[in-house]
Amino acid sequence: MTRTVFLDRDGTLNHEVGFVTRPDQLQVIAGVRPALQRLHDAGHTLVVVTNQSGIARGLYDERTLAAIHARLHGELGELPLAYLHCPHHPDGGHGYGHDCTCRKPGAGLLHQARELLGLAFAGGTIVGDSARDLLMARGLPLRTVLVHSGKPVAAERAKLLQAGMVPDHEAADLAAAVDWILGA
């Protein structure tokens, strides 16, 4: 059975720099590409799931996000199978200012991946740097890994505990998370 690794983008694959509004602002974290290659070589399917409320806020549009993801895809050796995003924000506009099921911590992006790509959750893993990344796995047969490469880890850990969740694992970065995923 193919296992899926769902990956947050900002703070997990690329440096957290606020809103990435242009492709040239993207800075991939050192060690990410070889870590993804190891997962791919071990037979894992890689899918990026990311909140992109900058669209609802009018900071960039869908076309710009596609260009950002095209650059990221090239820098990641064209390994992720797909990039799914939520453009919504409850306070946003530009046609995207409403509640939705795809905004993390909701599981809508995971369900989209399952339906669009025919992926199974069983044996899969979510890797992210924030509580909302991991909370999207609630009630699903997915393992969770909190990486310390983005948001302040103590604050994110506290948010998880407040929500009654403890990650299955914590890792310094994606490379260390991959060591755990492949060893489990």
Secondary structure, DSSP 8 states (H G I E B T S, - for coil): ---EEEE-SBTTTB---S---SGGG--B-TTHHHHHHHHHHTT-EEEEEEE-TTTTTTSS-HHHHHHHHHHHHHHTTT--SEEEEE---TT--TT--S--SSSTTSSHHHHHHHHHH----TTEEEEESSHHHHHTTTTSSEEEEEESSSS-HHHHHHHHHHTT---SEEESSHHHHHHHHHH-
